[in-house]
Amino acid sequence: VMDNSDRIFNPDPDNSYYEQLYVYLLDTGFDLSRCKGILTIVSLLHDIGKPQDNKEEEFEHPIKKTLVKKRHPVLGVCSAIETLSGQSDFNDDEKRIIYNLIDEHDTPFSWFRQF
């Protein structure tokens, strides 16, 4: 995952996919260094919950406060909240983006196409 993130921000002109992602990010006007920082922490934490994944158990989602299956994306959100609490590298909006990206990283793309 980290390699893919690096490829986005250091595109190879011979690979049009990463070049197009980079151009898209430039067009959005996002601060690319902040975007890279967000994607870096997401790539490090997105699967951290896999060892504790248990689809038979339910627990309260740390943000939505609803009962959910104990799946690794939600456990990753718990770890991210714990890891990022009390630090100032990311502001509250950036932390919300991080938590949402981790939470939704295992959602099939086809689910998003319906919107």
ChimeraX commands (.cxc) that place a marker at each C-alpha (Angstrom):
marker #1 position 0.00,0.00,0.00 radius 0.5
marker #1 position 2.84,2.38,0.82 radius 0.5
marker #1 position 4.40,1.70,-2.59 radius 0.5
marker #1 position 1.15,2.68,-4.30 radius 0.5
marker #1 position 0.98,5.87,-2.28 radius 0.5
marker #1 position 4.54,6.71,-3.27 radius 0.5
marker #1 position 3.70,6.04,-6.91 radius 0.5
marker #1 position 0.82,8.52,-6.75 radius 0.5
marker #1 position 3.02,11.36,-5.48 radius 0.5
marker #1 position 6.08,10.43,-7.55 radius 0.5
marker #1 position 4.41,9.39,-10.80 radius 0.5
marker #1 position 6.27,7.54,-13.49 radius 0.5
marker #1 position 5.53,9.12,-16.85 radius 0.5
marker #1 position 5.42,5.61,-18.33 radius 0.5
marker #1 position 2.53,4.61,-16.03 radius 0.5
marker #1 position -0.53,6.59,-17.05 radius 0.5
marker #1 position -2.69,5.31,-14.15 radius 0.5
marker #1 position -0.58,6.92,-11.42 radius 0.5
marker #1 position 0.07,9.95,-13.58 radius 0.5
marker #1 position -3.70,10.45,-13.94 radius 0.5
marker #1 position -4.22,10.11,-10.17 radius 0.5
marker #1 position -1.53,12.70,-9.56 radius 0.5
marker #1 position -3.06,15.11,-12.11 radius 0.5
marker #1 position -6.47,14.60,-10.50 radius 0.5
marker #1 position -5.05,15.48,-7.07 radius 0.5
marker #1 position -3.40,18.58,-8.53 radius 0.5
marker #1 position -6.71,19.61,-10.12 radius 0.5
marker #1 position -8.60,19.28,-6.82 radius 0.5
marker #1 position -6.45,21.93,-5.21 radius 0.5
marker #1 position -5.67,19.71,-2.22 radius 0.5
marker #1 position -2.50,20.41,-0.32 radius 0.5
marker #1 position -0.50,17.46,-1.68 radius 0.5
marker #1 position 1.79,17.20,1.34 radius 0.5
marker #1 position -1.24,16.95,3.67 radius 0.5
marker #1 position -2.91,14.47,1.33 radius 0.5
marker #1 position 0.25,12.34,1.30 radius 0.5
marker #1 position 0.41,12.47,5.10 radius 0.5
marker #1 position -3.20,11.34,5.39 radius 0.5
marker #1 position -2.74,8.49,2.91 radius 0.5
marker #1 position 0.46,7.42,4.67 radius 0.5
marker #1 position -1.22,7.01,8.07 radius 0.5
marker #1 position -4.23,5.32,6.45 radius 0.5
marker #1 position -1.97,2.87,4.64 radius 0.5
marker #1 position -0.18,2.05,7.90 radius 0.5
marker #1 position -3.33,1.55,9.98 radius 0.5
marker #1 position -6.01,0.28,7.58 radius 0.5
marker #1 position -5.43,-3.45,8.23 radius 0.5
marker #1 position -4.12,-3.26,11.79 radius 0.5
marker #1 position -7.36,-4.77,13.11 radius 0.5
marker #1 position -7.11,-8.02,11.11 radius 0.5
marker #1 position -5.72,-10.16,13.96 radius 0.5
marker #1 position -8.71,-9.28,16.18 radius 0.5
marker #1 position -11.36,-9.58,13.41 radius 0.5
marker #1 position -14.33,-11.68,14.57 radius 0.5
marker #1 position -17.41,-11.45,12.36 radius 0.5
marker #1 position -19.47,-13.35,14.94 radius 0.5
marker #1 position -19.06,-10.68,17.64 radius 0.5
marker #1 position -20.67,-7.27,17.74 radius 0.5
marker #1 position -19.49,-4.12,19.45 radius 0.5
marker #1 position -20.21,-0.40,19.37 radius 0.5
marker #1 position -18.74,1.50,16.45 radius 0.5
marker #1 position -16.41,4.12,17.97 radius 0.5
marker #1 position -17.81,6.98,15.86 radius 0.5
marker #1 position -21.30,5.98,14.73 radius 0.5
marker #1 position -22.21,4.54,18.15 radius 0.5
marker #1 position -24.19,1.70,16.56 radius 0.5
marker #1 position -23.73,-2.04,16.99 radius 0.5
marker #1 position -21.54,-3.47,14.23 radius 0.5
marker #1 position -19.72,-6.70,13.52 radius 0.5
marker #1 position -16.20,-6.80,14.91 radius 0.5
marker #1 position -14.57,-6.45,11.49 radius 0.5
marker #1 position -11.05,-5.28,10.86 radius 0.5
marker #1 position -11.92,-1.89,9.29 radius 0.5
marker #1 position -13.80,-0.81,12.43 radius 0.5
marker #1 position -11.03,-2.20,14.62 radius 0.5
marker #1 position -8.62,-0.17,12.49 radius 0.5
marker #1 position -10.67,2.95,13.27 radius 0.5
marker #1 position -10.36,2.14,16.99 radius 0.5
marker #1 position -6.59,1.84,16.62 radius 0.5
marker #1 position -6.39,5.07,14.62 radius 0.5
marker #1 position -8.38,6.96,17.25 radius 0.5
marker #1 position -6.08,5.63,19.95 radius 0.5
marker #1 position -2.95,6.37,17.91 radius 0.5
marker #1 position -3.95,9.89,16.88 radius 0.5
marker #1 position -5.49,11.05,20.14 radius 0.5
marker #1 position -3.48,13.71,21.84 radius 0.5
marker #1 position -1.21,14.42,18.89 radius 0.5
marker #1 position -1.30,17.52,16.73 radius 0.5
marker #1 position 0.09,16.27,13.39 radius 0.5
marker #1 position -3.47,16.20,12.01 radius 0.5
marker #1 position -6.34,18.58,12.70 radius 0.5
marker #1 position -9.83,17.29,13.59 radius 0.5
marker #1 position -11.08,17.40,9.99 radius 0.5
marker #1 position -8.06,15.41,8.80 radius 0.5
marker #1 position -8.57,12.87,11.58 radius 0.5
marker #1 position -12.20,12.42,10.48 radius 0.5
marker #1 position -10.99,11.82,6.91 radius 0.5
marker #1 position -8.48,9.25,8.19 radius 0.5
marker #1 position -11.09,7.44,10.27 radius 0.5
marker #1 position -13.58,7.38,7.38 radius 0.5
marker #1 position -11.01,6.12,4.88 radius 0.5
marker #1 position -10.00,3.32,7.23 radius 0.5
marker #1 position -13.62,2.50,8.03 radius 0.5
marker #1 position -14.64,2.28,4.36 radius 0.5
marker #1 position -11.47,0.77,2.88 radius 0.5
marker #1 position -13.00,-2.70,2.63 radius 0.5
marker #1 position -16.32,-1.55,1.16 radius 0.5
marker #1 position -16.78,-2.80,-2.41 radius 0.5
marker #1 position -16.52,-0.02,-4.97 radius 0.5
marker #1 position -19.78,-1.19,-6.54 radius 0.5
marker #1 position -21.63,-0.05,-3.40 radius 0.5
marker #1 position -20.43,3.51,-3.99 radius 0.5
marker #1 position -21.50,3.52,-7.65 radius 0.5
marker #1 position -25.14,3.52,-6.60 radius 0.5
marker #1 position -24.86,7.11,-5.33 radius 0.5
marker link #1:1,2 radius 0.2
marker link #1:2,3 radius 0.2
marker link #1:3,4 radius 0.2
marker link #1:4,5 radius 0.2
marker link #1:5,6 radius 0.2
marker link #1:6,7 radius 0.2
marker link #1:7,8 radius 0.2
marker link #1:8,9 radius 0.2
marker link #1:9,10 radius 0.2
marker link #1:10,11 radius 0.2
marker link #1:11,12 radius 0.2
marker link #1:12,13 radius 0.2
marker link #1:13,14 radius 0.2
marker link #1:14,15 radius 0.2
marker link #1:15,16 radius 0.2
marker link #1:16,17 radius 0.2
marker link #1:17,18 radius 0.2
marker link #1:18,19 radius 0.2
marker link #1:19,20 radius 0.2
marker link #1:20,21 radius 0.2
marker link #1:21,22 radius 0.2
marker link #1:22,23 radius 0.2
marker link #1:23,24 radius 0.2
marker link #1:24,25 radius 0.2
marker link #1:25,26 radius 0.2
marker link #1:26,27 radius 0.2
marker link #1:27,28 radius 0.2
marker link #1:28,29 radius 0.2
marker link #1:29,30 radius 0.2
marker link #1:30,31 radius 0.2
marker link #1:31,32 radius 0.2
marker link #1:32,33 radius 0.2
marker link #1:33,34 radius 0.2
marker link #1:34,35 radius 0.2
marker link #1:35,36 radius 0.2
marker link #1:36,37 radius 0.2
marker link #1:37,38 radius 0.2
marker link #1:38,39 radius 0.2
marker link #1:39,40 radius 0.2
marker link #1:40,41 radius 0.2
marker link #1:41,42 radius 0.2
marker link #1:42,43 radius 0.2
marker link #1:43,44 radius 0.2
marker link #1:44,45 radius 0.2
marker link #1:45,46 radius 0.2
marker link #1:46,47 radius 0.2
marker link #1:47,48 radius 0.2
marker link #1:48,49 radius 0.2
marker link #1:49,50 radius 0.2
marker link #1:50,51 radius 0.2
marker link #1:51,52 radius 0.2
marker link #1:52,53 radius 0.2
marker link #1:53,54 radius 0.2
marker link #1:54,55 radius 0.2
marker link #1:55,56 radius 0.2
marker link #1:56,57 radius 0.2
marker link #1:57,58 radius 0.2
marker link #1:58,59 radius 0.2
marker link #1:59,60 radius 0.2
marker link #1:60,61 radius 0.2
marker link #1:61,62 radius 0.2
marker link #1:62,63 radius 0.2
marker link #1:63,64 radius 0.2
marker link #1:64,65 radius 0.2
marker link #1:65,66 radius 0.2
marker link #1:66,67 radius 0.2
marker link #1:67,68 radius 0.2
marker link #1:68,69 radius 0.2
marker link #1:69,70 radius 0.2
marker link #1:70,71 radius 0.2
marker link #1:71,72 radius 0.2
marker link #1:72,73 radius 0.2
marker link #1:73,74 radius 0.2
marker link #1:74,75 radius 0.2
marker link #1:75,76 radius 0.2
marker link #1:76,77 radius 0.2
marker link #1:77,78 radius 0.2
marker link #1:78,79 radius 0.2
marker link #1:79,80 radius 0.2
marker link #1:80,81 radius 0.2
marker link #1:81,82 radius 0.2
marker link #1:82,83 radius 0.2
marker link #1:83,84 radius 0.2
marker link #1:84,85 radius 0.2
marker link #1:85,86 radius 0.2
marker link #1:86,87 radius 0.2
marker link #1:87,88 radius 0.2
marker link #1:88,89 radius 0.2
marker link #1:89,90 radius 0.2
marker link #1:90,91 radius 0.2
marker link #1:91,92 radius 0.2
marker link #1:92,93 radius 0.2
marker link #1:93,94 radius 0.2
marker link #1:94,95 radius 0.2
marker link #1:95,96 radius 0.2
marker link #1:96,97 radius 0.2
marker link #1:97,98 radius 0.2
marker link #1:98,99 radius 0.2
marker link #1:99,100 radius 0.2
marker link #1:100,101 radius 0.2
marker link #1:101,102 radius 0.2
marker link #1:102,103 radius 0.2
marker link #1:103,104 radius 0.2
marker link #1:104,105 radius 0.2
marker link #1:105,106 radius 0.2
marker link #1:106,107 radius 0.2
marker link #1:107,108 radius 0.2
marker link #1:108,109 radius 0.2
marker link #1:109,110 radius 0.2
marker link #1:110,111 radius 0.2
marker link #1:111,112 radius 0.2
marker link #1:112,113 radius 0.2
marker link #1:113,114 radius 0.2
marker link #1:114,115 radius 0.2
view
